[in-house]
């Protein structure tokens, strides 16, 4: 979760900490991560 932004996930490239960032709702992030888990793959 992003500091100061409840319910928001802040995504950025750790090699470029001052570069652009993507902000996603916690629900959107959970859905994305859920699709990556092996149990959901065909």
C-alpha positions in Angstrom: 0.0 0.0 0.0 1.2 3.5 -0.7 1.9 5.7 2.3 -0.7 8.4 2.6 -3.0 6.7 0.1 -5.2 4.2 1.9 -6.4 1.4 -0.4 -3.9 2.3 -3.2 -1.0 0.2 -4.4 2.0 2.2 -5.7 4.0 0.4 -8.4 7.3 1.7 -9.7 10.7 0.4 -11.1 13.0 0.1 -8.1 16.0 0.8 -10.3 14.4 4.2 -11.2 12.9 5.4 -7.9 12.3 8.9 -9.2 10.7 7.7 -12.4 7.0 7.4 -13.2 4.7 5.5 -10.9 1.5 3.5 -11.4 -1.2 3.8 -8.8 -3.8 0.9 -8.6 -6.7 0.3 -6.3 -6.1 -2.6 -3.8 -8.8 -4.6 -5.5 -7.3 -4.1 -9.0 -3.9 -5.2 -7.6 -5.3 -8.2 -5.9 -7.0 -9.3 -9.2 -3.7 -8.9 -11.1 -1.7 -10.9 -8.5 -4.5 -13.5 -8.4 -4.0 -14.1 -12.2 -0.3 -14.7 -11.6 -0.7 -17.5 -9.1 0.0 -21.0 -10.5 -3.3 -22.3 -9.2 -5.1 -20.0 -11.7 -3.2 -21.0 -14.8 -4.6 -23.4 -17.4 
